[in-house]
C-alpha cells in the first residue's frame, strides 16, 4: 500500500516573529538588510548571532543564500532560517514564492513539525502588496514542502507526515490583507501538489483508464465541476482518428476526458474558454522507438493533461464568472502488432488527413482531435499545453516553456499570467512558413517537419485545427520536471501549468466582470 504524500497545511496567525513558538522561523533578508527591521529586533534577542554571521561574511542577504541559526531558547522558535532575496529593487512575487518554498523544503529536511513564515515583513510595496505576498508565500510553502515518496519504505529517519506552516504578522490589518491572497494561494497550491502526485506516478499505475477515473473522482468531489469520459468505442463513433491511432498499440485503451466548470450564476451569454492538455501516460515512441536512456521519464509525457486537471480543480474552487472546459486526450504510445505505423494516413476528428512520418510525434495527433473537439464546443479562446517537442527544450533549455499562437491579445494575456504566477514562458513564432513544412504530398498534412524549428512546426500543425478560434499553445517540454532537487523544489514533477492556467482564467473572468 503506497504511503501518504506529506501534508503541508498553511494557516494565518497573528503573532510577532520574536514570539512565534515553532521549530523553524523563516525571515527574508535583502542585501544590506542585516542591521534593520526584523533582523535587528531578532539580533537583539539572539545576543548578536545575526551580526556575527554578517561580520564573518557567511551570510549577506544575497539572492538564493540561506543560513540557519540555533536560537538556544533566546526566542521561542528553536531555529531561525535567514533567506537572502538580493537587491530590493529586483525582488518580485516569484522571489518571495521561491523563498517560501526554500523555507518549507528546509523544514521538511530538518524534520520540523512547525514553520513560521515572516517573509513579507519589510518588503511590502505598491508592486508587492500584502494580498500578492499572501498568495505567493502560501503557494511557495506548499510547493517547497512537497515530496513524492509514495513507494519508498518508511524508516525511522523518514520525513514527518505533516508540516504545519504559519504565515505570521503581529498586525491585525495586515493579517486581513494577507488573507485575501492566502485563500487563493492555498487553493492553487494544493491543486498543484495534487497534480504533481498524479504526474509523478508511473505508467503501471496511471494509464488512460485510471487517469479518467481520477478525473471523474475529482469532479465528483468539487462543486460546479463535471466530468464526461469518452471510451474507445465512443471515440470510434466520433471518428477521433488521431487519438485512436496513438493508442492503438497498447492494451490500455485511449480516453478523451472532458471536464466542465460552470459558474454558479452562468447564463447563455457567459463566455466559454477552453483548456486542452496532452496526457500520454507513457511514451515509448511507438514503432519509432525512443532510445532506452532515460525512457523512465516518459511517464511525465502526461504533464500537460495533468496541468489541465489540476487547474480545473482550482478554477472550480475559485468560482470565476466564466465557463471553462478542460479537455484531456489520453493514450499510451506503445509498439505492437496493432500500432500505427510510419506511412499510415490517419483521418482526424476534423476530417483532415495526416500522413505519419514518425510515431513518436504522437502528441500533436492527440491534440489535433482535442482542439477540434473544443472548437465544436464553441470554446473561444482555446489554450493547449503539452510536453510536445524536444526542439523546444533545445531552444529554451529547462527554464521556460514555449508560447505560440494565433492571437496577439491572447499571447499578451498569457504573458501577464506567467509574470504573476512565476511559471515562465517565451513567445516563439508559428507562421505560415512553418505550416508549409507540414504539408504532405499524399495527405492534407504530415506529422513532422524538417530538422529545424521543430517546436514552431509542431505548433503550426496544431493551428490548422483551430479554424477561426483564438488559440495559443504552450510547449512545456523541459519545465515539466526537476531531474535533480532544487533548494525550492523536490525531484520529479513541477506541476508546471497549474498556476499559469488558473491565473489566466481568473484574469479573464475579472475582465468579464468589469
DRENKE-212834 format. One line per field, with one value per residue (C-alpha): x, y, z; residue number from 1. Coordinates in steps of 0.1 Angstrom, whole numbers. Layout:
BEGIN
px <- c(X,...)
py <- c(Y,...)
pz <- c(Z,...)
i <- c(NUM,...)
***
This chain:
BEGIN
px <- c(0,16,22,5,22,33,5,16,-10,-8,-27,-26,-16,-15,18,51,80,101,72,64,68,78,105,117,112,120,128,137,167,177,212,223,192,210,211,175,139,130,166,177,150,158,195,190,171,198,227,244,242,230,256,283,272,274,308,322,308,289,256,250,214,224,198,194,216,205,217,204,208,201,184,194,159,166,134,105,115,140,158,159,163,176,168,186,165,191,187,153,146,149,125,93,64,82,113,91,74,107,118,87,94,130,119,93,119,144,117,110,147,151,121,105,68,61,73,65,70,78,90,68,79,100,91,56,54,30,42,41,10,0,-26,0,25,0,-8,29,40,12,18,55,52,30,53,85,72,60,78,70,78,46,66,95,98,91,121,128,146,117,102,72,37,27,42,22,30,20,20,26,22,16,-8,-45,-50,-20,-34,-67,-49,-27,-58,-72,-42,-38,-71,-64,-28,-40,-64,-39,-10,-30,-42,-6,5,-23,-12,24,14,-6,22,48,30,44,29,19,-3,-15,-29,-57,-84,-71,-65,-101,-112,-92,-107,-142,-135,-120,-152,-174,-156,-156,-188,-195,-172,-184,-166,-175,-153,-153,-140,-126,-160,-173,-141,-146,-182,-170,-141,-114,-87,-58,-64,-73,-41,-18,-35,-38,-6,-15,-37,-46,-71,-73,-98,-110,-116,-139,-141,-166,-167,-200,-201,-229,-246,-239,-262,-263,-242,-214,-181,-167,-130,-111,-80,-66,-38,-19,-18,4,6,37,56,78,78,57,71,96,110,128,164,164,184,161,130,116,110,84,58,59,45,11,21,1,-31,-24,-18,-53,-67,-51,-61,-97,-99,-85,-107,-139,-129,-122,-155,-146,-175,-167,-174,-143,-138,-108,-102,-76,-69,-51,-33,-3,21,34,49,30,14,-16,3,0,30,51,34,-1,-27,-49,-83,-87,-118,-119,-118,-83,-59,-24,5,25,63,72,50,70,54,22,13,1,-21,-39,-41,-55,-86,-89,-86,-112,-134,-130,-138,-171,-179,-176,-147,-131,-102,-85,-52,-34,-5,18,53,53,88,124,131,115,139,169,157,148,165,149,139,110,81,75,44,29,-5,-27,-39,-16,-40,-43,-5,-2,-28,-8,24,7,-4,31,46,20,23,60,57,79,71,87,70,80,67,44,36,27,63,63,29,43,67,38,21,21,22,-4,-25,-36,-7,22,31,67,85,122,151,149,124,105,86,74,64,45,26,18,4,-20,-31,-46,-73,-84,-104,-112,-110,-84,-57,-24,-1,23,51,63,89,119,100,77,101,132,157,176,163,164,165,129,116,120,129,101,71,70,32,40,9,-15,-6,-3,-36,-55,-42,-50,-87,-91,-78,-101,-131,-121,-121,-156,-169,-155)
py <- c(0,34,57,91,122,147,171,207,229,266,290,326,336,370,368,387,368,371,353,325,292,269,245,269,306,319,355,372,394,417,429,453,443,426,456,468,460,424,412,439,430,393,400,418,388,364,384,393,359,376,403,376,360,394,401,368,372,339,355,389,386,377,361,323,321,308,305,285,299,278,301,284,293,330,333,307,295,267,277,308,305,336,336,360,379,401,437,451,467,432,414,401,379,349,358,356,325,307,319,303,271,271,276,247,225,232,225,191,183,192,171,202,199,236,265,302,325,362,366,396,419,448,440,454,480,492,464,438,444,421,403,394,384,363,343,339,328,303,288,286,269,241,238,236,212,187,153,124,92,71,39,44,22,40,44,59,88,94,128,139,130,167,202,229,263,296,329,354,391,410,435,425,448,431,397,407,418,387,365,378,362,334,319,319,307,277,266,269,254,223,218,220,195,171,175,167,135,123,133,115,82,56,41,9,30,58,48,64,45,51,88,91,76,102,130,117,114,149,163,144,160,195,216,232,207,178,151,131,104,91,55,39,28,64,78,54,66,102,93,107,90,109,97,62,59,68,44,16,-3,-5,-28,3,19,57,81,116,133,163,184,213,241,261,292,294,324,312,321,315,347,335,333,298,292,260,244,213,192,162,132,104,82,66,73,47,64,35,19,49,36,61,54,35,61,80,64,61,98,93,89,127,129,133,165,188,169,168,205,210,186,205,239,228,217,251,270,253,261,298,302,326,341,322,287,266,232,212,186,159,134,104,74,52,52,16,-6,-38,-56,-32,1,28,29,54,58,54,81,90,107,130,142,173,153,164,136,132,112,96,101,94,76,95,127,115,144,165,136,136,174,180,159,175,210,204,190,222,242,222,230,267,274,307,312,278,273,239,228,198,183,184,187,182,210,235,223,228,263,274,249,239,274,285,269,280,300,302,312,329,359,387,397,361,359,390,377,345,365,386,354,340,370,368,330,327,300,313,313,327,337,318,320,296,314,302,294,267,254,249,224,203,198,162,151,124,138,172,172,152,149,161,189,194,191,227,247,216,235,260,235,214,245,254,219,224,258,240,225,258,273,310,304,324,299,296,267,261,237,228,203,208,226,197,181,186,159,169,185,223,245,254,221,183,160,149,167,205,207,234,250,247,282,297,284,291,327,332,321,342,372,365,364,396,414,400,414,448)
pz <- c(0,-10,19,20,5,31,41,40,58,58,81,91,127,144,163,165,149,181,199,174,191,162,152,125,119,84,78,44,42,14,6,33,54,82,105,101,108,119,116,141,166,164,167,200,214,200,215,182,164,132,134,138,106,88,103,92,58,60,51,35,22,-13,-35,-31,0,34,70,99,134,165,190,223,237,235,214,214,179,180,148,127,89,71,34,11,-15,-30,-40,-30,-64,-81,-57,-74,-62,-75,-54,-24,-36,-40,-6,10,-10,2,39,36,19,47,73,58,56,93,102,117,126,126,104,108,77,82,47,37,65,52,15,11,-17,-44,-66,-39,-18,11,-10,-36,-10,9,-23,-33,2,5,-30,-23,11,-4,-34,-13,13,-13,-16,-38,-19,-21,-29,-6,25,58,81,115,98,74,69,91,79,81,80,98,83,98,78,106,113,146,129,125,95,78,85,69,37,36,40,6,-12,12,3,-34,-28,-7,-34,-62,-42,-31,-67,-79,-53,-64,-100,-91,-74,-104,-128,-107,-106,-130,-162,-144,-121,-143,-177,-197,-179,-144,-152,-163,-130,-111,-132,-125,-88,-87,-104,-80,-50,-65,-67,-101,-119,-141,-160,-191,-204,-240,-243,-274,-287,-284,-300,-329,-333,-334,-358,-335,-356,-341,-305,-316,-338,-309,-285,-310,-299,-262,-242,-222,-245,-250,-234,-240,-207,-208,-176,-174,-149,-148,-126,-101,-120,-155,-184,-222,-226,-202,-221,-226,-225,-234,-219,-237,-222,-237,-214,-229,-198,-211,-243,-257,-291,-306,-338,-340,-307,-284,-272,-239,-220,-195,-210,-175,-176,-203,-176,-175,-210,-194,-177,-199,-193,-156,-155,-170,-144,-116,-130,-134,-98,-87,-111,-98,-62,-70,-89,-117,-137,-170,-183,-187,-205,-196,-224,-218,-246,-231,-246,-241,-271,-273,-301,-310,-339,-337,-335,-361,-384,-403,-437,-424,-433,-404,-407,-377,-359,-381,-413,-422,-431,-417,-431,-403,-407,-371,-345,-318,-329,-313,-291,-319,-331,-298,-296,-331,-322,-288,-301,-328,-301,-281,-313,-317,-280,-290,-267,-276,-269,-266,-248,-252,-231,-237,-234,-272,-286,-276,-300,-276,-249,-273,-279,-244,-221,-188,-178,-199,-218,-254,-262,-297,-310,-335,-315,-301,-274,-261,-261,-240,-215,-211,-207,-179,-162,-165,-147,-120,-115,-118,-144,-172,-209,-240,-272,-304,-340,-358,-390,-425,-434,-407,-418,-453,-439,-425,-459,-473,-509,-503,-474,-460,-435,-422,-386,-388,-405,-413,-389,-378,-358,-345,-318,-343,-370,-343,-332,-368,-373,-344,-357,-387,-364,-347,-375,-367,-329,-310,-299,-280,-275,-246,-252,-216,-226,-203,-175,-166,-141,-119,-127,-95,-63,-61,-30,-37,-51,-49,-77,-101,-114,-111,-117,-143,-158,-129,-116,-151,-165,-133,-132,-169,-163,-132,-150,-179,-155,-138,-172,-178,-145,-154)
i <- c(1,2,3,4,5,6,7,8,9,10,11,12,13,14,15,16,17,18,19,20,21,22,23,24,25,26,27,28,29,30,31,32,33,34,35,36,37,38,39,40,41,42,43,44,45,46,47,48,49,50,51,52,53,54,55,56,57,58,59,60,61,62,63,64,65,66,67,68,69,70,71,72,73,74,75,76,77,78,79,80,81,82,83,84,85,86,87,88,89,90,91,92,93,94,95,96,97,98,99,100,101,102,103,104,105,106,107,108,109,110,111,112,113,114,115,116,117,118,119,120,121,122,123,124,125,126,127,128,129,130,131,132,133,134,135,136,137,138,139,140,141,142,143,144,145,146,147,148,149,150,151,152,153,154,155,156,157,158,159,160,161,162,163,164,165,166,167,168,169,170,171,172,173,174,175,176,177,178,179,180,181,182,183,184,185,186,187,188,189,190,191,192,193,194,195,196,197,198,199,200,201,202,203,204,205,206,207,208,209,210,211,212,213,214,215,216,217,218,219,220,221,222,223,224,225,226,227,228,229,230,231,232,233,234,235,236,237,238,239,240,241,242,243,244,245,246,247,248,249,250,251,252,253,254,255,256,257,258,259,260,261,262,263,264,265,266,267,268,269,270,271,272,273,274,275,276,277,278,279,280,281,282,283,284,285,286,287,288,289,290,291,292,293,294,295,296,297,298,299,300,301,302,303,304,305,306,307,308,309,310,311,312,313,314,315,316,317,318,319,320,321,322,323,324,325,326,327,328,329,330,331,332,333,334,335,336,337,338,339,340,341,342,343,344,345,346,347,348,349,350,351,352,353,354,355,356,357,358,359,360,361,362,363,364,365,366,367,368,369,370,371,372,373,374,375,376,377,378,379,380,381,382,383,384,385,386,387,388,389,390,391,392,393,394,395,396,397,398,399,400,401,402,403,404,405,406,407,408,409,410,411,412,413,414,415,416,417,418,419,420,421,422,423,424,425,426,427,428,429,430,431,432,433,434,435,436,437,438,439,440,441,442,443,444,445,446,447,448,449,450,451,452,453,454,455,456,457,458,459,460,461,462,463,464,465,466,467,468,469,470,471,472,473,474,475,476,477,478,479,480,481,482,483,484,485,486,487,488,489,490,491,492,493,494,495,496,497,498,499,500,501,502,503,504,505,506,507,508,509,510,511,512,513,514)
***
